[in-house]
């Protein structure tokens, strides 16, 4: 159990460090177009970090929802 907590904590810190490096090192800017709207220029590092964090939260939410649903049905 202690090993799992240390492994999880280490993984979390590595993810945070990688995300910080992505934000600081990628200064290139890109403008996004969504249908007919143009979003102002955003750095690629911020874009990668935002997409990673949002996907992480969505997958965690779906995983806990599906796991809770399976526990209630059996």
C-alpha positions in Angstrom: 0.0 0.0 0.0 2.8 2.4 0.8 4.5 1.5 -2.5 1.3 2.4 -4.4 1.1 5.8 -2.7 4.8 6.6 -3.4 4.4 5.5 -7.0 1.3 7.6 -7.5 2.9 10.6 -5.9 6.0 10.2 -8.0 3.9 9.9 -11.2 1.9 13.0 -10.2 5.1 15.1 -9.7 6.5 13.9 -13.0 3.4 14.9 -14.8 3.4 18.4 -13.1 7.1 18.9 -14.0 6.5 17.9 -17.6 3.5 20.2 -17.9 5.5 23.1 -16.5 8.3 22.5 -18.9 5.8 22.4 -21.8 4.3 25.7 -20.8 7.6 27.5 -20.4 9.5 26.1 -23.4 6.9 26.2 -26.1 6.5 29.9 -26.9 5.2 29.4 -30.5 1.8 30.9 -30.9 -1.1 29.4 -32.9 -4.5 30.8 -33.7 -7.4 28.3 -33.6 -10.4 28.3 -35.8 -13.6 26.7 -34.6 -16.2 26.7 -37.4 -16.3 30.4 -38.2 -14.9 31.8 -35.0 -11.2 32.6 -34.6 -9.8 32.2 -31.2 -6.9 34.6 -30.3 -3.4 33.3 -30.4 -2.5 30.8 -27.7 0.9 29.3 -27.1 1.3 25.6 -28.0 2.5 24.8 -24.4 -0.7 26.2 -22.9 -2.8 24.3 -25.5 -1.1 21.0 -24.7 -1.4 21.5 -21.0 -5.1 22.5 -21.1 -5.9 19.5 -23.3 -4.0 17.1 -21.1 -5.6 18.3 -17.9 -9.1 18.4 -19.3 -8.8 14.9 -20.7 -7.4 13.7 -17.3 -10.4 15.1 -15.4 -12.9 13.7 -18.0 -11.3 10.2 -18.0 -11.2 10.2 -14.2 -14.9 11.3 -14.0 -16.0 8.6 -16.5 -13.9 5.9 -14.8 -15.4 6.6 -11.4 -18.9 6.9 -12.8 -18.6 3.6 -14.7 -17.1 1.8 -11.7 -19.8 3.1 -9.4 -22.5 1.9 -11.9 -20.9 -1.5 -12.1 -20.8 -1.9 -8.3 -24.5 -0.9 -8.0 -25.7 -3.4 -10.6 -24.1 -6.5 -9.1 
